[in-house]
């Protein structure tokens, strides 16, 4: 992509917190609510796993522990 000077546009996520919609991209740390956002996402991830969700880790090609792969997938969606 660099050779062809193609620039990828970042993907964005939205979350509603206390009645206000917040927009952010991957690795965006600018929100004053960052801690609350990650805490809420962690709650949702736990609830999904309790309900039977099994993450597909076949796309995580890093040589790391399975728990680290799950974290990478969770944060990739953020």
PyMOL Python script that loads the backbone (N, CA, C, O; Angstrom):
from pymol import cmd

cmd.read_pdbstr("""\
ATOM      1  N   UNK A   1       0.823  -1.188   0.000  1.00  0.00           N
ATOM      2  CA  UNK A   1       0.000   0.000   0.000  1.00  0.00           C
ATOM      3  C   UNK A   1       0.870   1.256   0.000  1.00  0.00           C
ATOM      4  O   UNK A   1       0.537   2.251  -0.643  1.00  0.00           O
ATOM      5  N   UNK A   2       1.985   1.199   0.727  1.00  0.00           N
ATOM      6  CA  UNK A   2       2.867   2.359   0.761  1.00  0.00           C
ATOM      7  C   UNK A   2       3.456   2.645  -0.610  1.00  0.00           C
ATOM      8  O   UNK A   2       3.558   3.795  -1.038  1.00  0.00           O
ATOM      9  N   UNK A   3       3.845   1.559  -1.295  1.00  0.00           N
ATOM     10  CA  UNK A   3       4.441   1.731  -2.617  1.00  0.00           C
ATOM     11  C   UNK A   3       3.491   2.427  -3.586  1.00  0.00           C
ATOM     12  O   UNK A   3       3.911   3.199  -4.448  1.00  0.00           O
ATOM     13  N   UNK A   4       2.229   2.143  -3.427  1.00  0.00           N
ATOM     14  CA  UNK A   4       1.224   2.738  -4.321  1.00  0.00           C
ATOM     15  C   UNK A   4       0.629   4.018  -3.741  1.00  0.00           C
ATOM     16  O   UNK A   4      -0.273   4.619  -4.325  1.00  0.00           O
ATOM     17  N   UNK A   5       1.149   4.425  -2.580  1.00  0.00           N
ATOM     18  CA  UNK A   5       0.693   5.656  -1.895  1.00  0.00           C
ATOM     19  C   UNK A   5      -0.798   5.639  -1.607  1.00  0.00           C
ATOM     20  O   UNK A   5      -1.490   6.652  -1.716  1.00  0.00           O
ATOM     21  N   UNK A   6      -1.269   4.453  -1.235  1.00  0.00           N
ATOM     22  CA  UNK A   6      -2.673   4.295  -0.863  1.00  0.00           C
ATOM     23  C   UNK A   6      -2.764   4.448   0.649  1.00  0.00           C
ATOM     24  O   UNK A   6      -2.017   3.812   1.393  1.00  0.00           O
ATOM     25  N   UNK A   7      -3.664   5.279   1.086  1.00  0.00           N
ATOM     26  CA  UNK A   7      -3.833   5.504   2.522  1.00  0.00           C
ATOM     27  C   UNK A   7      -5.155   4.888   2.969  1.00  0.00           C
ATOM     28  O   UNK A   7      -6.210   5.149   2.390  1.00  0.00           O
ATOM     29  N   UNK A   8      -5.076   4.081   3.993  1.00  0.00           N
ATOM     30  CA  UNK A   8      -6.273   3.448   4.553  1.00  0.00           C
ATOM     31  C   UNK A   8      -6.967   4.428   5.487  1.00  0.00           C
ATOM     32  O   UNK A   8      -6.335   5.051   6.340  1.00  0.00           O
ATOM     33  N   UNK A   9      -8.260   4.552   5.312  1.00  0.00           N
ATOM     34  CA  UNK A   9      -9.024   5.410   6.213  1.00  0.00           C
ATOM     35  C   UNK A   9      -9.329   4.632   7.481  1.00  0.00           C
ATOM     36  O   UNK A   9      -9.691   3.457   7.416  1.00  0.00           O
ATOM     37  N   UNK A  10      -9.187   5.276   8.637  1.00  0.00           N
ATOM     38  CA  UNK A  10      -9.443   4.560   9.894  1.00  0.00           C
ATOM     39  C   UNK A  10     -10.927   4.236  10.069  1.00  0.00           C
ATOM     40  O   UNK A  10     -11.804   4.974   9.620  1.00  0.00           O
ATOM     41  N   UNK A  11     -11.176   3.113  10.735  1.00  0.00           N
ATOM     42  CA  UNK A  11     -12.538   2.766  11.089  1.00  0.00           C
ATOM     43  C   UNK A  11     -12.889   3.441  12.407  1.00  0.00           C
ATOM     44  O   UNK A  11     -12.006   3.705  13.223  1.00  0.00           O
ATOM     45  N   UNK A  12     -14.139   3.716  12.616  1.00  0.00           N
ATOM     46  CA  UNK A  12     -14.575   4.380  13.835  1.00  0.00           C
ATOM     47  C   UNK A  12     -15.613   3.544  14.559  1.00  0.00           C
ATOM     48  O   UNK A  12     -16.342   2.764  13.945  1.00  0.00           O
ATOM     49  N   UNK A  13     -15.672   3.713  15.854  1.00  0.00           N
ATOM     50  CA  UNK A  13     -16.675   3.067  16.687  1.00  0.00           C
ATOM     51  C   UNK A  13     -17.459   4.139  17.418  1.00  0.00           C
ATOM     52  O   UNK A  13     -16.961   5.239  17.658  1.00  0.00           O
ATOM     53  N   UNK A  14     -18.679   3.808  17.764  1.00  0.00           N
ATOM     54  CA  UNK A  14     -19.528   4.716  18.507  1.00  0.00           C
ATOM     55  C   UNK A  14     -20.003   4.007  19.758  1.00  0.00           C
ATOM     56  O   UNK A  14     -20.276   2.807  19.740  1.00  0.00           O
ATOM     57  N   UNK A  15     -20.098   4.754  20.839  1.00  0.00           N
ATOM     58  CA  UNK A  15     -20.659   4.206  22.072  1.00  0.00           C
ATOM     59  C   UNK A  15     -21.493   5.292  22.736  1.00  0.00           C
ATOM     60  O   UNK A  15     -21.096   6.456  22.783  1.00  0.00           O
ATOM     61  N   UNK A  16     -22.638   4.901  23.241  1.00  0.00           N
ATOM     62  CA  UNK A  16     -23.497   5.837  23.955  1.00  0.00           C
ATOM     63  C   UNK A  16     -23.215   5.687  25.435  1.00  0.00           C
ATOM     64  O   UNK A  16     -23.339   4.597  25.994  1.00  0.00           O
ATOM     65  N   UNK A  17     -22.835   6.788  26.068  1.00  0.00           N
ATOM     66  CA  UNK A  17     -22.510   6.771  27.491  1.00  0.00           C
ATOM     67  C   UNK A  17     -23.162   7.972  28.151  1.00  0.00           C
ATOM     68  O   UNK A  17     -22.900   9.120  27.791  1.00  0.00           O
ATOM     69  N   UNK A  18     -24.021   7.684  29.131  1.00  0.00           N
ATOM     70  CA  UNK A  18     -24.756   8.728  29.849  1.00  0.00           C
ATOM     71  C   UNK A  18     -25.492   9.660  28.879  1.00  0.00           C
ATOM     72  O   UNK A  18     -25.481  10.883  29.026  1.00  0.00           O
ATOM     73  N   UNK A  19     -26.130   9.036  27.884  1.00  0.00           N
ATOM     74  CA  UNK A  19     -26.968   9.786  26.960  1.00  0.00           C
ATOM     75  C   UNK A  19     -26.229  10.537  25.864  1.00  0.00           C
ATOM     76  O   UNK A  19     -26.865  11.241  25.080  1.00  0.00           O
ATOM     77  N   UNK A  20     -24.918  10.413  25.782  1.00  0.00           N
ATOM     78  CA  UNK A  20     -24.152  11.117  24.754  1.00  0.00           C
ATOM     79  C   UNK A  20     -23.376  10.101  23.922  1.00  0.00           C
ATOM     80  O   UNK A  20     -22.799   9.155  24.459  1.00  0.00           O
ATOM     81  N   UNK A  21     -23.368  10.304  22.607  1.00  0.00           N
ATOM     82  CA  UNK A  21     -22.657   9.406  21.700  1.00  0.00           C
ATOM     83  C   UNK A  21     -21.215   9.881  21.560  1.00  0.00           C
ATOM     84  O   UNK A  21     -20.961  11.054  21.287  1.00  0.00           O
ATOM     85  N   UNK A  22     -20.276   8.959  21.747  1.00  0.00           N
ATOM     86  CA  UNK A  22     -18.848   9.255  21.626  1.00  0.00           C
ATOM     87  C   UNK A  22     -18.301   8.450  20.450  1.00  0.00           C
ATOM     88  O   UNK A  22     -18.572   7.255  20.328  1.00  0.00           O
ATOM     89  N   UNK A  23     -17.535   9.105  19.592  1.00  0.00           N
ATOM     90  CA  UNK A  23     -16.956   8.483  18.408  1.00  0.00           C
ATOM     91  C   UNK A  23     -15.445   8.411  18.607  1.00  0.00           C
ATOM     92  O   UNK A  23     -14.817   9.376  19.043  1.00  0.00           O
ATOM     93  N   UNK A  24     -14.871   7.246  18.281  1.00  0.00           N
ATOM     94  CA  UNK A  24     -13.425   7.097  18.423  1.00  0.00           C
ATOM     95  C   UNK A  24     -12.918   6.043  17.458  1.00  0.00           C
ATOM     96  O   UNK A  24     -13.693   5.243  16.934  1.00  0.00           O
ATOM     97  N   UNK A  25     -11.613   6.045  17.224  1.00  0.00           N
ATOM     98  CA  UNK A  25     -10.993   5.061  16.340  1.00  0.00           C
ATOM     99  C   UNK A  25     -10.061   4.176  17.160  1.00  0.00           C
ATOM    100  O   UNK A  25      -9.859   4.412  18.351  1.00  0.00           O
ATOM    101  N   UNK A  26      -9.495   3.162  16.519  1.00  0.00           N
ATOM    102  CA  UNK A  26      -8.581   2.248  17.204  1.00  0.00           C
ATOM    103  C   UNK A  26      -7.414   3.025  17.786  1.00  0.00           C
ATOM    104  O   UNK A  26      -6.878   3.930  17.146  1.00  0.00           O
ATOM    105  N   UNK A  27      -7.028   2.672  18.988  1.00  0.00           N
ATOM    106  CA  UNK A  27      -5.921   3.307  19.711  1.00  0.00           C
ATOM    107  C   UNK A  27      -6.153   4.775  20.037  1.00  0.00           C
ATOM    108  O   UNK A  27      -5.213   5.469  20.425  1.00  0.00           O
ATOM    109  N   UNK A  28      -7.376   5.265  19.892  1.00  0.00           N
ATOM    110  CA  UNK A  28      -7.698   6.649  20.247  1.00  0.00           C
ATOM    111  C   UNK A  28      -7.783   6.736  21.766  1.00  0.00           C
ATOM    112  O   UNK A  28      -8.599   6.052  22.384  1.00  0.00           O
ATOM    113  N   UNK A  29      -6.965   7.553  22.352  1.00  0.00           N
ATOM    114  CA  UNK A  29      -6.938   7.677  23.809  1.00  0.00           C
ATOM    115  C   UNK A  29      -7.326   9.079  24.252  1.00  0.00           C
ATOM    116  O   UNK A  29      -6.995   9.491  25.364  1.00  0.00           O
ATOM    117  N   UNK A  30      -8.028   9.818  23.392  1.00  0.00           N
ATOM    118  CA  UNK A  30      -8.315  11.220  23.669  1.00  0.00           C
ATOM    119  C   UNK A  30      -9.551  11.445  24.544  1.00  0.00           C
ATOM    120  O   UNK A  30      -9.717  12.531  25.099  1.00  0.00           O
ATOM    121  N   UNK A  31     -10.407  10.453  24.674  1.00  0.00           N
ATOM    122  CA  UNK A  31     -11.645  10.647  25.425  1.00  0.00           C
ATOM    123  C   UNK A  31     -11.390  10.733  26.926  1.00  0.00           C
ATOM    124  O   UNK A  31     -10.643   9.926  27.479  1.00  0.00           O
ATOM    125  N   UNK A  32     -12.006  11.704  27.579  1.00  0.00           N
ATOM    126  CA  UNK A  32     -11.897  11.761  29.043  1.00  0.00           C
ATOM    127  C   UNK A  32     -12.629  10.600  29.721  1.00  0.00           C
ATOM    128  O   UNK A  32     -12.468  10.373  30.920  1.00  0.00           O
ATOM    129  N   UNK A  33     -13.428   9.873  28.950  1.00  0.00           N
ATOM    130  CA  UNK A  33     -14.188   8.740  29.474  1.00  0.00           C
ATOM    131  C   UNK A  33     -13.544   7.405  29.113  1.00  0.00           C
ATOM    132  O   UNK A  33     -14.201   6.366  29.185  1.00  0.00           O
ATOM    133  N   UNK A  34     -12.289   7.417  28.733  1.00  0.00           N
ATOM    134  CA  UNK A  34     -11.617   6.212  28.259  1.00  0.00           C
ATOM    135  C   UNK A  34     -11.722   5.059  29.261  1.00  0.00           C
ATOM    136  O   UNK A  34     -12.022   3.930  28.872  1.00  0.00           O
ATOM    137  N   UNK A  35     -11.483   5.326  30.517  1.00  0.00           N
ATOM    138  CA  UNK A  35     -11.577   4.290  31.542  1.00  0.00           C
ATOM    139  C   UNK A  35     -12.958   3.678  31.627  1.00  0.00           C
ATOM    140  O   UNK A  35     -13.105   2.459  31.720  1.00  0.00           O
ATOM    141  N   UNK A  36     -13.967   4.526  31.594  1.00  0.00           N
ATOM    142  CA  UNK A  36     -15.346   4.039  31.662  1.00  0.00           C
ATOM    143  C   UNK A  36     -15.711   3.243  30.408  1.00  0.00           C
ATOM    144  O   UNK A  36     -16.419   2.239  30.487  1.00  0.00           O
ATOM    145  N   UNK A  37     -15.227   3.694  29.265  1.00  0.00           N
ATOM    146  CA  UNK A  37     -15.527   2.993  28.014  1.00  0.00           C
ATOM    147  C   UNK A  37     -14.949   1.587  28.049  1.00  0.00           C
ATOM    148  O   UNK A  37     -15.641   0.615  27.745  1.00  0.00           O
ATOM    149  N   UNK A  38     -13.669   1.482  28.423  1.00  0.00           N
ATOM    150  CA  UNK A  38     -13.048   0.163  28.479  1.00  0.00           C
ATOM    151  C   UNK A  38     -13.689  -0.723  29.549  1.00  0.00           C
ATOM    152  O   UNK A  38     -13.806  -1.934  29.362  1.00  0.00           O
ATOM    153  N   UNK A  39     -14.099  -0.129  30.657  1.00  0.00           N
ATOM    154  CA  UNK A  39     -14.768  -0.911  31.702  1.00  0.00           C
ATOM    155  C   UNK A  39     -16.093  -1.461  31.188  1.00  0.00           C
ATOM    156  O   UNK A  39     -16.431  -2.616  31.449  1.00  0.00           O
ATOM    157  N   UNK A  40     -16.835  -0.647  30.468  1.00  0.00           N
ATOM    158  CA  UNK A  40     -18.121  -1.093  29.918  1.00  0.00           C
ATOM    159  C   UNK A  40     -17.911  -2.177  28.862  1.00  0.00           C
ATOM    160  O   UNK A  40     -18.655  -3.156  28.816  1.00  0.00           O
ATOM    161  N   UNK A  41     -16.901  -2.001  28.019  1.00  0.00           N
ATOM    162  CA  UNK A  41     -16.615  -3.026  27.014  1.00  0.00           C
ATOM    163  C   UNK A  41     -16.190  -4.338  27.656  1.00  0.00           C
ATOM    164  O   UNK A  41     -16.541  -5.412  27.166  1.00  0.00           O
ATOM    165  N   UNK A  42     -15.444  -4.259  28.740  1.00  0.00           N
ATOM    166  CA  UNK A  42     -15.038  -5.470  29.454  1.00  0.00           C
ATOM    167  C   UNK A  42     -16.259  -6.192  30.018  1.00  0.00           C
ATOM    168  O   UNK A  42     -16.335  -7.420  29.964  1.00  0.00           O
ATOM    169  N   UNK A  43     -17.214  -5.434  30.559  1.00  0.00           N
ATOM    170  CA  UNK A  43     -18.459  -6.030  31.065  1.00  0.00           C
ATOM    171  C   UNK A  43     -19.196  -6.742  29.933  1.00  0.00           C
ATOM    172  O   UNK A  43     -19.679  -7.862  30.101  1.00  0.00           O
ATOM    173  N   UNK A  44     -19.277  -6.076  28.776  1.00  0.00           N
ATOM    174  CA  UNK A  44     -19.973  -6.679  27.634  1.00  0.00           C
ATOM    175  C   UNK A  44     -19.272  -7.942  27.160  1.00  0.00           C
ATOM    176  O   UNK A  44     -19.924  -8.936  26.840  1.00  0.00           O
ATOM    177  N   UNK A  45     -17.941  -7.905  27.113  1.00  0.00           N
ATOM    178  CA  UNK A  45     -17.187  -9.094  26.707  1.00  0.00           C
ATOM    179  C   UNK A  45     -17.426 -10.251  27.662  1.00  0.00           C
ATOM    180  O   UNK A  45     -17.624 -11.384  27.223  1.00  0.00           O
ATOM    181  N   UNK A  46     -17.410  -9.982  28.954  1.00  0.00           N
ATOM    182  CA  UNK A  46     -17.665 -11.034  29.949  1.00  0.00           C
ATOM    183  C   UNK A  46     -19.063 -11.614  29.788  1.00  0.00           C
ATOM    184  O   UNK A  46     -19.256 -12.827  29.869  1.00  0.00           O
ATOM    185  N   UNK A  47     -20.033 -10.740  29.560  1.00  0.00           N
ATOM    186  CA  UNK A  47     -21.414 -11.191  29.391  1.00  0.00           C
ATOM    187  C   UNK A  47     -21.540 -12.063  28.134  1.00  0.00           C
ATOM    188  O   UNK A  47     -22.244 -13.073  28.146  1.00  0.00           O
ATOM    189  N   UNK A  48     -20.855 -11.669  27.048  1.00  0.00           N
ATOM    190  CA  UNK A  48     -20.904 -12.467  25.828  1.00  0.00           C
ATOM    191  C   UNK A  48     -20.322 -13.852  26.052  1.00  0.00           C
ATOM    192  O   UNK A  48     -20.878 -14.841  25.576  1.00  0.00           O
ATOM    193  N   UNK A  49     -19.208 -13.935  26.773  1.00  0.00           N
ATOM    194  CA  UNK A  49     -18.571 -15.226  27.054  1.00  0.00           C
ATOM    195  C   UNK A  49     -19.478 -16.077  27.944  1.00  0.00           C
ATOM    196  O   UNK A  49     -19.603 -17.283  27.733  1.00  0.00           O
ATOM    197  N   UNK A  50     -20.114 -15.445  28.946  1.00  0.00           N
ATOM    198  CA  UNK A  50     -21.057 -16.172  29.811  1.00  0.00           C
ATOM    199  C   UNK A  50     -22.215 -16.745  29.002  1.00  0.00           C
ATOM    200  O   UNK A  50     -22.734 -17.814  29.323  1.00  0.00           O
ATOM    201  N   UNK A  51     -22.616 -16.034  27.957  1.00  0.00           N
ATOM    202  CA  UNK A  51     -23.731 -16.477  27.113  1.00  0.00           C
ATOM    203  C   UNK A  51     -23.307 -17.494  26.063  1.00  0.00           C
ATOM    204  O   UNK A  51     -24.140 -17.976  25.296  1.00  0.00           O
ATOM    205  N   UNK A  52     -21.990 -17.832  26.019  1.00  0.00           N
ATOM    206  CA  UNK A  52     -21.537 -18.874  25.114  1.00  0.00           C
ATOM    207  C   UNK A  52     -20.709 -18.405  23.931  1.00  0.00           C
ATOM    208  O   UNK A  52     -20.334 -19.220  23.088  1.00  0.00           O
ATOM    209  N   UNK A  53     -20.413 -17.119  23.844  1.00  0.00           N
ATOM    210  CA  UNK A  53     -19.594 -16.615  22.741  1.00  0.00           C
ATOM    211  C   UNK A  53     -18.178 -17.169  22.841  1.00  0.00           C
ATOM    212  O   UNK A  53     -17.564 -17.141  23.908  1.00  0.00           O
ATOM    213  N   UNK A  54     -17.667 -17.670  21.727  1.00  0.00           N
ATOM    214  CA  UNK A  54     -16.287 -18.160  21.657  1.00  0.00           C
ATOM    215  C   UNK A  54     -15.588 -17.362  20.558  1.00  0.00           C
ATOM    216  O   UNK A  54     -15.937 -17.489  19.385  1.00  0.00           O
ATOM    217  N   UNK A  55     -14.604 -16.542  20.928  1.00  0.00           N
ATOM    218  CA  UNK A  55     -13.933 -15.731  19.907  1.00  0.00           C
ATOM    219  C   UNK A  55     -13.161 -16.581  18.910  1.00  0.00           C
ATOM    220  O   UNK A  55     -12.553 -17.585  19.280  1.00  0.00           O
ATOM    221  N   UNK A  56     -13.186 -16.176  17.646  1.00  0.00           N
ATOM    222  CA  UNK A  56     -12.435 -16.854  16.588  1.00  0.00           C
ATOM    223  C   UNK A  56     -11.039 -16.243  16.542  1.00  0.00           C
ATOM    224  O   UNK A  56     -10.859 -15.132  16.044  1.00  0.00           O
ATOM    225  N   UNK A  57     -10.071 -16.959  17.052  1.00  0.00           N
ATOM    226  CA  UNK A  57      -8.715 -16.432  17.157  1.00  0.00           C
ATOM    227  C   UNK A  57      -7.831 -16.837  15.981  1.00  0.00           C
ATOM    228  O   UNK A  57      -6.620 -16.620  16.011  1.00  0.00           O
ATOM    229  N   UNK A  58      -8.430 -17.420  14.950  1.00  0.00           N
ATOM    230  CA  UNK A  58      -7.633 -17.852  13.799  1.00  0.00           C
ATOM    231  C   UNK A  58      -7.019 -16.670  13.050  1.00  0.00           C
ATOM    232  O   UNK A  58      -6.031 -16.839  12.336  1.00  0.00           O
ATOM    233  N   UNK A  59      -7.588 -15.485  13.204  1.00  0.00           N
ATOM    234  CA  UNK A  59      -7.037 -14.318  12.502  1.00  0.00           C
ATOM    235  C   UNK A  59      -5.920 -13.637  13.289  1.00  0.00           C
ATOM    236  O   UNK A  59      -5.261 -12.741  12.762  1.00  0.00           O
ATOM    237  N   UNK A  60      -5.693 -14.041  14.539  1.00  0.00           N
ATOM    238  CA  UNK A  60      -4.608 -13.467  15.342  1.00  0.00           C
ATOM    239  C   UNK A  60      -3.358 -14.286  15.076  1.00  0.00           C
ATOM    240  O   UNK A  60      -3.239 -15.428  15.521  1.00  0.00           O
ATOM    241  N   UNK A  61      -2.433 -13.691  14.349  1.00  0.00           N
ATOM    242  CA  UNK A  61      -1.253 -14.432  13.898  1.00  0.00           C
ATOM    243  C   UNK A  61      -0.046 -14.233  14.807  1.00  0.00           C
ATOM    244  O   UNK A  61       1.020 -14.789  14.539  1.00  0.00           O
ATOM    245  N   UNK A  62      -0.187 -13.464  15.862  1.00  0.00           N
ATOM    246  CA  UNK A  62       0.915 -13.230  16.789  1.00  0.00           C
ATOM    247  C   UNK A  62       1.170 -14.479  17.633  1.00  0.00           C
ATOM    248  O   UNK A  62       0.240 -15.213  17.966  1.00  0.00           O
ATOM    249  N   UNK A  63       2.413 -14.709  17.967  1.00  0.00           N
ATOM    250  CA  UNK A  63       2.795 -15.855  18.792  1.00  0.00           C
ATOM    251  C   UNK A  63       2.718 -15.457  20.261  1.00  0.00           C
ATOM    252  O   UNK A  63       3.732 -15.178  20.900  1.00  0.00           O
ATOM    253  N   UNK A  64       1.483 -15.437  20.787  1.00  0.00           N
ATOM    254  CA  UNK A  64       1.232 -15.041  22.179  1.00  0.00           C
ATOM    255  C   UNK A  64       0.256 -16.018  22.814  1.00  0.00           C
ATOM    256  O   UNK A  64      -0.365 -16.826  22.124  1.00  0.00           O
ATOM    257  N   UNK A  65       0.125 -15.937  24.130  1.00  0.00           N
ATOM    258  CA  UNK A  65      -0.818 -16.790  24.864  1.00  0.00           C
ATOM    259  C   UNK A  65      -2.250 -16.548  24.385  1.00  0.00           C
ATOM    260  O   UNK A  65      -2.568 -15.478  23.866  1.00  0.00           O
ATOM    261  N   UNK A  66      -3.102 -17.545  24.564  1.00  0.00           N
ATOM    262  CA  UNK A  66      -4.490 -17.443  24.130  1.00  0.00           C
ATOM    263  C   UNK A  66      -5.214 -16.274  24.797  1.00  0.00           C
ATOM    264  O   UNK A  66      -6.012 -15.594  24.153  1.00  0.00           O
ATOM    265  N   UNK A  67      -4.942 -16.033  26.094  1.00  0.00           N
ATOM    266  CA  UNK A  67      -5.593 -14.923  26.789  1.00  0.00           C
ATOM    267  C   UNK A  67      -5.192 -13.580  26.174  1.00  0.00           C
ATOM    268  O   UNK A  67      -6.001 -12.654  26.117  1.00  0.00           O
ATOM    269  N   UNK A  68      -3.943 -13.475  25.715  1.00  0.00           N
ATOM    270  CA  UNK A  68      -3.479 -12.247  25.062  1.00  0.00           C
ATOM    271  C   UNK A  68      -4.143 -12.078  23.700  1.00  0.00           C
ATOM    272  O   UNK A  68      -4.451 -10.957  23.294  1.00  0.00           O
ATOM    273  N   UNK A  69      -4.365 -13.181  22.995  1.00  0.00           N
ATOM    274  CA  UNK A  69      -5.060 -13.123  21.711  1.00  0.00           C
ATOM    275  C   UNK A  69      -6.480 -12.594  21.899  1.00  0.00           C
ATOM    276  O   UNK A  69      -6.961 -11.784  21.107  1.00  0.00           O
ATOM    277  N   UNK A  70      -7.147 -13.061  22.959  1.00  0.00           N
ATOM    278  CA  UNK A  70      -8.507 -12.590  23.242  1.00  0.00           C
ATOM    279  C   UNK A  70      -8.491 -11.095  23.504  1.00  0.00           C
ATOM    280  O   UNK A  70      -9.354 -10.370  23.009  1.00  0.00           O
ATOM    281  N   UNK A  71      -7.519 -10.625  24.278  1.00  0.00           N
ATOM    282  CA  UNK A  71      -7.411  -9.182  24.532  1.00  0.00           C
ATOM    283  C   UNK A  71      -7.197  -8.420  23.231  1.00  0.00           C
ATOM    284  O   UNK A  71      -7.793  -7.365  23.015  1.00  0.00           O
ATOM    285  N   UNK A  72      -6.342  -8.960  22.366  1.00  0.00           N
ATOM    286  CA  UNK A  72      -6.079  -8.293  21.087  1.00  0.00           C
ATOM    287  C   UNK A  72      -7.358  -8.190  20.246  1.00  0.00           C
ATOM    288  O   UNK A  72      -7.624  -7.154  19.636  1.00  0.00           O
ATOM    289  N   UNK A  73      -8.136  -9.256  20.221  1.00  0.00           N
ATOM    290  CA  UNK A  73      -9.377  -9.224  19.477  1.00  0.00           C
ATOM    291  C   UNK A  73     -10.353  -8.226  20.083  1.00  0.00           C
ATOM    292  O   UNK A  73     -11.008  -7.478  19.357  1.00  0.00           O
ATOM    293  N   UNK A  74     -10.451  -8.210  21.390  1.00  0.00           N
ATOM    294  CA  UNK A  74     -11.370  -7.277  22.053  1.00  0.00           C
ATOM    295  C   UNK A  74     -11.003  -5.840  21.747  1.00  0.00           C
ATOM    296  O   UNK A  74     -11.879  -5.016  21.484  1.00  0.00           O
ATOM    297  N   UNK A  75      -9.729  -5.532  21.778  1.00  0.00           N
ATOM    298  CA  UNK A  75      -9.300  -4.163  21.550  1.00  0.00           C
ATOM    299  C   UNK A  75      -9.291  -3.809  20.076  1.00  0.00           C
ATOM    300  O   UNK A  75      -9.365  -2.631  19.725  1.00  0.00           O
ATOM    301  N   UNK A  76      -9.202  -4.802  19.209  1.00  0.00           N
ATOM    302  CA  UNK A  76      -9.276  -4.524  17.781  1.00  0.00           C
ATOM    303  C   UNK A  76     -10.653  -4.021  17.405  1.00  0.00           C
ATOM    304  O   UNK A  76     -10.792  -3.185  16.513  1.00  0.00           O
ATOM    305  N   UNK A  77     -11.678  -4.530  18.086  1.00  0.00           N
ATOM    306  CA  UNK A  77     -13.046  -4.068  17.818  1.00  0.00           C
ATOM    307  C   UNK A  77     -13.250  -2.669  18.334  1.00  0.00           C
ATOM    308  O   UNK A  77     -14.173  -1.995  17.877  1.00  0.00           O
ATOM    309  N   UNK A  78     -12.461  -2.199  19.240  1.00  0.00           N
ATOM    310  CA  UNK A  78     -12.658  -0.900  19.879  1.00  0.00           C
ATOM    311  C   UNK A  78     -12.295   0.228  18.975  1.00  0.00           C
ATOM    312  O   UNK A  78     -12.404   1.391  19.364  1.00  0.00           O
TER     313      UNK A  78
END
""", "prot")
cmd.dss("prot")
cmd.show_as("cartoon", "prot")
cmd.util.cbc("prot")
cmd.orient("prot")
